[in-house]
Amino acid sequence: MSKRYKQRPSQIIGVTDEYTAYCFDEACLYIWNMMEDGKEPKFKKADNKLKQRYSKPSDMYKDMGFGNGFVKVDS
């Protein structure tokens, strides 16, 4: 992905924490390699009882107490 887009996946979505960015990049690489090997990634679907209603991911992170770039905001 980095070669194609000239930046890391974590940079594309704006992850600022170094460790979180590393983990996200590794997960993307793992999924990318599976797809290159002809495998389809399997994602676990959330239980309907636990599903929240958010219009975008940033709304969910704000609800969890995170600010812009996944940085925890002290209340």
C-alpha positions as CSV (number, residue, x, y, z in Angstrom):
1,M,0.0,0.0,0.0
2,S,2.8,2.4,0.8
3,K,4.3,1.9,-2.6
4,R,1.0,2.5,-4.4
5,Y,-0.1,5.6,-2.4
6,K,3.4,6.9,-1.4
7,Q,2.4,7.0,2.3
8,R,1.5,4.6,5.1
9,P,-2.1,3.5,5.6
10,S,-2.1,5.1,9.0
11,Q,-1.1,8.4,7.4
12,I,-4.0,8.2,5.0
13,I,-6.5,8.0,7.8
14,G,-4.6,10.4,10.1
15,V,-3.4,8.1,13.0
16,T,-0.9,10.2,15.0
17,D,0.0,7.8,17.9
18,E,3.2,5.8,16.7
19,Y,2.2,2.5,18.2
20,T,-1.4,2.6,17.0
21,A,-0.1,3.6,13.5
22,Y,2.3,0.7,13.5
23,C,-0.5,-1.8,14.5
24,F,-2.9,-0.4,11.9
25,D,-0.2,-0.6,9.2
26,E,0.6,-4.2,10.1
27,A,-3.1,-5.1,10.0
28,C,-3.4,-3.5,6.6
29,L,-0.3,-5.4,5.3
30,Y,-1.7,-8.7,6.6
31,I,-5.1,-8.1,4.9
32,W,-3.3,-7.0,1.7
33,N,-1.1,-10.1,1.6
34,M,-4.1,-12.3,2.1
35,M,-5.8,-10.7,-0.9
36,E,-2.7,-11.0,-3.0
37,D,-2.7,-14.8,-2.2
38,G,-6.2,-15.1,-3.5
39,K,-7.8,-15.3,0.0
40,E,-10.8,-13.3,1.1
41,P,-10.4,-11.6,4.5
42,K,-13.1,-12.6,6.9
43,F,-14.4,-9.9,9.2
44,K,-16.4,-10.7,12.4
45,K,-19.7,-8.9,12.4
46,A,-20.8,-7.2,15.5
47,D,-23.8,-8.5,17.5
48,N,-26.8,-6.3,16.8
49,K,-27.3,-5.8,20.6
50,L,-23.9,-4.1,20.8
51,K,-24.1,-2.1,17.5
52,Q,-24.1,1.6,18.0
53,R,-25.4,4.1,15.5
54,Y,-22.8,6.4,14.2
55,S,-22.7,8.3,10.9
56,K,-18.9,8.1,10.7
57,P,-16.0,6.5,12.6
58,S,-14.9,9.8,14.1
59,D,-18.3,10.0,15.9
60,M,-17.6,6.7,17.5
61,Y,-14.1,7.7,18.6
62,K,-15.4,11.0,20.1
63,D,-18.0,9.0,22.0
64,M,-15.1,6.8,23.4
65,G,-13.2,10.0,24.5
66,F,-10.7,10.3,21.7
67,G,-10.0,13.5,19.9
68,N,-8.6,14.1,16.4
69,G,-6.0,11.5,15.4
70,F,-7.0,8.9,18.0
71,V,-5.4,11.0,20.8
72,K,-7.2,10.4,24.2
73,V,-8.7,13.7,25.4
74,D,-8.8,14.2,29.2
75,S,-12.2,15.2,30.4
